[in-house]
Amino acid sequence: MDLANRGWIMRNPALYWGLLFFLVFGGQFVIRYVRDNDFYILQFIFGTIGLLVMAIGLIMNIRNNKKSI
């Protein structure tokens, strides 16, 4: 396995962790809210943090690509 040829998501750790938090905690939040009509504030906060980190990672990625061109 060649470590230099990693996937595009592993090149940007902020995007990776943001996506992970958003999918895990945001997914749990949506499932519990729809199924049981329960609003768990901690899952909502972590899902929102994941979304923000993912957006910041994408913005950083776009800026780095513009600088290298």
Helices and strands as residue ranges (DSSP letters): G 3-5, H 13-21, I 22-26, H 27-36, H 41-68
